[in-house]
């Protein structure tokens, strides 16, 4: 099974403790035949998207979701997610990680890939949130 991951990173290609939608860019990784490799880097042109009105927050989530779906992404990886997690988990599996370096994160994701694949194959939306900090925790997202 080929799945694509979007890593929310800063300009130095490291994870920061900020919401997925505030990342400087997305590193797109593909899982194939038991390993992960980077396919592309995509600038987050939506990070400063208009948010003065309450509905603007949802709109930002929608445009980022469409952007990543157009790149065949299935899984979002960040240190944090904001309120839009209840929107994005209808399309993507969200994963919260504690590490800063993508190389460390890819190693952990490969190790736990069977859990992630199981979630992807059993559902078509309403995916659970994975939190990986030492161990792995799967939890429901409140709507």
QUIWO-V342847 format. One record per pair of residues at least 24 apart in sequence whose ideal C-beta (glycine too) atoms are under 7 Angstrom apart, sorted by the first residue. I is the first residue (numbers start at 0). GAP is how many residues later the second one is. Records with the same first field share a line. If there is no record, write none. Layout:
I=GAP / GAP
This chain:
0=116
1=28 / 29 / 30
2=28 / 71 / 72 / 117
3=24 / 25 / 26 / 68 / 69 / 70
4=24 / 26 / 68 / 70 / 72 / 104
5=62 / 67 / 70 / 71
6=70 / 95 / 98
7=69 / 70
8=93
12=89
13=86 / 87
14=63 / 64 / 82 / 84 / 85
15=63
16=62 / 63
17=61 / 62
18=61 / 62 / 63
19=56 / 58 / 61
20=25 / 26 / 39 / 40 / 43 / 61 / 63
21=25
22=24 / 55
26=75
27=43 / 45
28=77
30=82
34=75
35=70 / 73 / 74
41=29
56=26 / 27
57=26 / 29
60=26 / 27
61=25
64=26
73=46
74=41
76=28
84=44 / 56
85=55 / 56 / 57
88=37 / 38 / 40 / 52
89=35 / 36
91=35
92=26 / 27 / 34 / 37
93=35
94=35 / 37
95=33 / 35
96=35
97=35
107=24
111=24
